[in-house]
Amino acid sequence: MVTEKHPYRFFFIIITSVLFFSTCSNSKNQDSNFYIVGKMKDVMWKGKLGGVISLDTIKNKNGLYGLGPQEFLKGELLINNGVTYVSKVTSDSTMSVQKTNTVAAPFFVYTNIENWVKVILPNNIKTIKDLETFITGKTKHLKNPFAYKVIGKVKEAKIHVQNLPEGSSVNSPKEAHIGQTNYQVFDTDCTIIGVYSENHKGVFTHHDTNAHMHLLTNDETKMGHLDNLVIDKMNLFLPK
């Protein structure tokens, strides 16, 4: 019988198939040029607050974009075209924004994009939900996670900066947001950097959205995680 002559044939086929599909998956992630380090859910639910990546170790700065929180949830991080911004709470109404890459993150996503396609946003696209729905319709051909940017005038926006008290432990999203401070932006020219995926909830997007966005005002005095948005006139830029 075949099973007597080749007792390990079945197991060989299974192992070979697993290795094949694993290799394909890794190649696909590499081809997308999109890097994911750490997981949001490990920070929120398991309290893994320490840095898993130092931003100064990212060597290729050409067209570099990325975002995440600062380690121990002490601030927000954004890379816009190779420049790293770190925002920190200084009071209930003020923040500091510095340019430095000597900082670490408990989870972070980044990618290199040098060529963009400009898309004029229709007048009816006003909110974060509107924007996400519009992006979904425009990017059905993009199967891997990707970054995008939105540039123009914001009528109104709410952003937050993490500011977890020293020595805090975290075992839930509620505990992770203790100390978070909210800021309002009105009638301001801004750049929004976002990352999008339909398959990474809890990894780098929250459970109820496919997008994670940070906003930077053009005068570079405010930067934070984008929570609410009313668009005045802005353009969307998608990877070419």
N, C-alpha and C positions, 0 to 999 in steps of 0.2 A: 504493500500500500504506500501511497505518497507520504503519509504521516510517519511511516516507519523509516523510509529512506531519508526524509528531510525533517527531522523532529524540530528543528529550530527555524524552519522556513517562515512559519507564520509570525514568529516574534521578530525576525529580521525585517519582514515587510512592514510591520507596525512601527518599529524603531526608525526605519528609513523614512517612512511617511512623516513621522513627527519631526524629524530633523529637517526634512524638506520644507514643510510648512513654516517651521520656526525660522529657517533661513530666509524664506520669502518675506515674512513679517518684518524681520530686521532690515532687510534691503529696502523695503517700502518706507520704513521710518527714516532711513538714511537718505533716500531719494527725496523725501519731502523737505529736507534741510530744516526740520523743526525739532527742537530739543526740549525735552521735559525732564526736569530734575526735581525729585521729591513729589509729594502729593498733598493737596489741600486737606483731604480728609484725615491724613496722619497728623497734621497740625491741629485741626479742629477737634478731633475725637480722641486722639492718642497723646496729645500734648508734646509732639516732637517739634519743639520750638527752635532748636539749635540750627545753625547754618549747615546746609548740605552742599552749597556751592558758593565760592567766593567769586564775585563778579569780575575781579581783576584777572581771573584765570581764563576768561573767554578771550581768545587771542584775535579772532577775526572781527575787526571793528567795522569793516566795510558794509554799509547798509544794515547795521545790527539794530534789532528791535527786541525788546523783552520787558517782562513785568512780573511782579510778585511782591510779597511783603518783606520787610527787613527781619532778620533773625530775632527771636524772642518778641516778635510783633511790636517792635519799637518804632516803626515807620513804614513808609511805602517806597517802592523802588520802580523806576522806569528807565529803560534805555530807548532813546529816540535817535535814530541814525548815528549810532556809535557813541553818543553822549549819555552818561549815566547820571540820573537825578535821584536824590534821596530827600524825602520830605519827613519832617518831624513836627510833632505838636509842641508849640511854645506857650500857648494859652488857649482858652476857649474860643478865641476869635482870631488868633494868629498862628502861623506856622513858619518854619524855616525850610528853604529848598536849597540844597547844595549840589554841586557837580563833583562827584567822586565815585570811583569804582572800587575803593577799598572798603567793601561792605559785603555781607553774606546774607543769604536767604534760606528759609526752611523749605520753600518750594519755589521754583522759578521756571518760566518758559521763555525761549528766545529763538530767533531765526535771523537769517541774513537775506534781505531783499533789496536789490538795487534798481529794479525796473518795475514801475507801477502803471496801472491803468486807471485813469481818472474817470469817475462816474459822478455826474451832477445829480444830487439828491432832489427828487420831486418835492414840491411845496408841502405835500401832505405827510411827509416823513418828519415827525417832530420829536418822538419819544424814543427811549431805549428799545422798547418793544417794537415800534415801527421800524427802527433801524435794523434790528436783528432779523425781522421778517423780510425786509428788503434784501439784506445780505444773503439770507438763505436762498431767496429766489434767483439771485445773481450768481451763486457759486455752487450750484448743484453738480457741476462738472469737477469740482475740487473734492477729492475723496479724503485727503489727509488734512490734519489741522493746519491752519494758516493764520498769519497776522494781517491786519489791515489798519488803515488810519483814516481819520475823519478830520478835515481841516476847514476852519472858517469861524463864523461868529455864533456864539452860544447866547441865546436869549436868557436862559436860566439853567443852572446845574447845581446839583448837590454832590459833593465828594466827601470822602472820609479818609482819615489818617489813623492807623492803628497806634495805640499808645498803652500797651499792657503794663500794669504796675509791676515794678521790680519784684522778682521772686514768685510771681504768680504761677500756679499750675493750671493746665487747661484740659478739660475732659468733655467739652461740648462747645458748639458754636457760640452759645450765649456767653460762656466763660471766656472764649477767645476774643470777644468784642468788648470786654470790660476795658474802659479807658478810651475807647474809640471816640474821636472828636469829629464832628461834622462841620463842613464849611460850605457857604453859598457862593456861587459865581453868577454875576449878572452882566449881560450885554458886553461880553468879552470875547476877543479873538483867542482861539484855543486850538490845540492839537490833541486829538484823542487817539491813543494807540490801543488796539484791541486784538485779542486772540480768539479764534473761533473753532469749535469742534462740536459735532453731534454725539461724540463717543467718549468724552472725557469729563463728564459730570463727577464732581468730587475729587478730580485730579487737578484741574486748574480752572474749572468753572463751578459755580454753585449748582445745586440740584435742580433749580428751576430755570436755568438759562444755558444757552450754548455759547455765550460770549462773556469775556472778562475784559474790562476796559479801565484804563487809567487816563486821566485828563491832566494836561499841562497848559497853563495859560501862556500866551505868547511873551508876556513880560517875565515869565519864569519865577513868579512870586508864589504861585499856588500849584500844587500837584497832589493828586490823590486818586483813590479808587472811585470810579464813577458809579453813583447810586441812582440819580435821577437826572433827566435831561429834557430841555425844551430847545430845539434847534431853531435858530434864526435863518441863517443861510450858510450851508456847509457843503463840501464836496467829499465824496468817498473815494479812497484809493485802495485798489485791490492788487494783489501780486500778479504780475504779467505772466 
